[in-house]
Structure formats: C-alpha cells, structure tokens
Amino acid sequence: MQNIKTAKFSIGQVVRHRLFPFRGVIFDVDPEFANTEEWYEAIPAEVRPARNQPFYHLLAENEETEYVAYVSEQNLLEDESGEPVRHPQLAELFVETPDGRYEPRTRQHH
C-alpha cells in the first residue's frame, strides 16, 4: 500500500522555489512524481527530490521570463510577497480575486 501524502499547497496558490529564484501559481498537482525518467535523471543528484511526494505544475516566472515548471513539494515555499504573477497564461486558467488570490476559472462547456 502506497503512502500518498496530502498535498500541502493547492491549485491557485502562489509559491516560490526554496533553492532557485522563481515563483509561480500552481495549476495542477500530481500526488507523486509523474514526469519522465529523463526529466528526473536530469536533476543533479544532490538536489534531486524524493519521488513519493506531491509534485506541482506551476505557471512560473523569474526575473527574465515566464515558463511552466514542475516542482516537488519539498522545494516549494508559500510566496508571501503579495506581488501579482505576470505569467501570460494566468488569465486563461485563473481569475484574480480582490484579495490577490487566484481562483481557477470554471470551464464553460458549450
């Protein structure tokens, strides 16, 4: 029986990386590692995270650019800066609430 941890962070939450200078909004969560073996092996061994923890898909940004990141729970911290995230895809997936949080857009089915 696998021990699936409950995700600490939630979709729409703004987080930042513990080691690297980027932050982002979570748009999807995997209960445990669900990317390719190549992706995992590309992480330097000394910072390679455990597989059996939640992994988060982020609309991420750093000083230079915006991109999508895949980050382990152990490497994320809550971002308390209150700064808005400028990622161009943000508006497609989320609505910003008056208190500066991001709520997932409800999909309109036609």
Contacts in CASP RR format, 6 or more apart in sequence:
PFRMAT RR
TARGET T0000
AUTHOR 0000-0000-0000
METHOD contacts of the structure
MODEL  1
MQNIKTAKFSIGQVVRHRLFPFRGVIFDVDPEFANTEEWYEAIPAEVRPA
RNQPFYHLLAENEETEYVAYVSEQNLLEDESGEPVRHPQLAELFVETPDG
RYEPRTRQHH
2 32 0 8 1.000
2 52 0 8 1.000
3 52 0 8 1.000
4 31 0 8 1.000
4 32 0 8 1.000
5 31 0 8 1.000
5 52 0 8 1.000
5 53 0 8 1.000
5 54 0 8 1.000
5 73 0 8 1.000
6 54 0 8 1.000
7 29 0 8 1.000
7 31 0 8 1.000
7 54 0 8 1.000
7 56 0 8 1.000
7 73 0 8 1.000
8 54 0 8 1.000
8 73 0 8 1.000
8 76 0 8 1.000
9 15 0 8 1.000
9 26 0 8 1.000
9 29 0 8 1.000
9 54 0 8 1.000
9 56 0 8 1.000
9 73 0 8 1.000
9 76 0 8 1.000
9 78 0 8 1.000
10 26 0 8 1.000
10 29 0 8 1.000
11 26 0 8 1.000
11 27 0 8 1.000
11 28 0 8 1.000
11 29 0 8 1.000
11 104 0 8 1.000
12 25 0 8 1.000
12 26 0 8 1.000
12 27 0 8 1.000
12 94 0 8 1.000
12 101 0 8 1.000
12 102 0 8 1.000
12 103 0 8 1.000
12 104 0 8 1.000
13 25 0 8 1.000
13 26 0 8 1.000
13 78 0 8 1.000
13 101 0 8 1.000
13 102 0 8 1.000
14 23 0 8 1.000
14 24 0 8 1.000
14 25 0 8 1.000
14 78 0 8 1.000
14 79 0 8 1.000
14 81 0 8 1.000
14 82 0 8 1.000
14 85 0 8 1.000
14 101 0 8 1.000
14 102 0 8 1.000
15 23 0 8 1.000
15 24 0 8 1.000
15 25 0 8 1.000
15 26 0 8 1.000
15 56 0 8 1.000
15 58 0 8 1.000
15 71 0 8 1.000
15 76 0 8 1.000
15 77 0 8 1.000
15 78 0 8 1.000
15 79 0 8 1.000
16 22 0 8 1.000
16 23 0 8 1.000
16 24 0 8 1.000
16 76 0 8 1.000
16 77 0 8 1.000
16 78 0 8 1.000
16 79 0 8 1.000
16 81 0 8 1.000
17 23 0 8 1.000
17 69 0 8 1.000
17 71 0 8 1.000
17 75 0 8 1.000
17 76 0 8 1.000
17 77 0 8 1.000
18 74 0 8 1.000
18 75 0 8 1.000
18 76 0 8 1.000
18 77 0 8 1.000
19 47 0 8 1.000
19 75 0 8 1.000
20 62 0 8 1.000
21 62 0 8 1.000
21 63 0 8 1.000
22 60 0 8 1.000
22 61 0 8 1.000
22 62 0 8 1.000
22 69 0 8 1.000
23 60 0 8 1.000
23 61 0 8 1.000
23 79 0 8 1.000
23 81 0 8 1.000
23 85 0 8 1.000
24 58 0 8 1.000
24 59 0 8 1.000
24 60 0 8 1.000
24 61 0 8 1.000
24 69 0 8 1.000
24 79 0 8 1.000
24 85 0 8 1.000
24 87 0 8 1.000
25 58 0 8 1.000
25 59 0 8 1.000
25 85 0 8 1.000
25 87 0 8 1.000
25 90 0 8 1.000
25 94 0 8 1.000
25 102 0 8 1.000
26 56 0 8 1.000
26 57 0 8 1.000
26 58 0 8 1.000
27 57 0 8 1.000
27 58 0 8 1.000
27 59 0 8 1.000
27 93 0 8 1.000
27 94 0 8 1.000
27 104 0 8 1.000
28 56 0 8 1.000
28 57 0 8 1.000
29 54 0 8 1.000
29 55 0 8 1.000
29 56 0 8 1.000
29 57 0 8 1.000
30 54 0 8 1.000
30 55 0 8 1.000
30 56 0 8 1.000
30 57 0 8 1.000
31 54 0 8 1.000
32 51 0 8 1.000
32 52 0 8 1.000
32 53 0 8 1.000
32 54 0 8 1.000
32 55 0 8 1.000
33 40 0 8 1.000
33 49 0 8 1.000
33 51 0 8 1.000
33 52 0 8 1.000
33 53 0 8 1.000
33 55 0 8 1.000
33 72 0 8 1.000
34 55 0 8 1.000
35 55 0 8 1.000
35 70 0 8 1.000
39 70 0 8 1.000
40 48 0 8 1.000
40 51 0 8 1.000
43 49 0 8 1.000
47 75 0 8 1.000
49 72 0 8 1.000
49 74 0 8 1.000
49 75 0 8 1.000
50 72 0 8 1.000
50 74 0 8 1.000
53 72 0 8 1.000
53 73 0 8 1.000
53 74 0 8 1.000
54 72 0 8 1.000
54 73 0 8 1.000
55 70 0 8 1.000
55 71 0 8 1.000
55 72 0 8 1.000
55 73 0 8 1.000
56 70 0 8 1.000
56 71 0 8 1.000
56 72 0 8 1.000
56 73 0 8 1.000
56 76 0 8 1.000
57 68 0 8 1.000
57 69 0 8 1.000
57 70 0 8 1.000
58 68 0 8 1.000
58 69 0 8 1.000
58 70 0 8 1.000
58 71 0 8 1.000
59 66 0 8 1.000
59 68 0 8 1.000
59 85 0 8 1.000
59 87 0 8 1.000
59 89 0 8 1.000
59 90 0 8 1.000
59 93 0 8 1.000
60 66 0 8 1.000
60 67 0 8 1.000
60 68 0 8 1.000
60 69 0 8 1.000
60 87 0 8 1.000
61 67 0 8 1.000
61 85 0 8 1.000
61 86 0 8 1.000
61 87 0 8 1.000
66 86 0 8 1.000
66 87 0 8 1.000
66 88 0 8 1.000
66 89 0 8 1.000
82 100 0 8 1.000
84 96 0 8 1.000
84 100 0 8 1.000
85 102 0 8 1.000
90 96 0 8 1.000
90 102 0 8 1.000
92 105 0 8 1.000
93 104 0 8 1.000
93 105 0 8 1.000
94 102 0 8 1.000
94 103 0 8 1.000
94 104 0 8 1.000
94 105 0 8 1.000
95 102 0 8 1.000
95 103 0 8 1.000
95 104 0 8 1.000
95 105 0 8 1.000
96 102 0 8 1.000
96 103 0 8 1.000
97 103 0 8 1.000
END
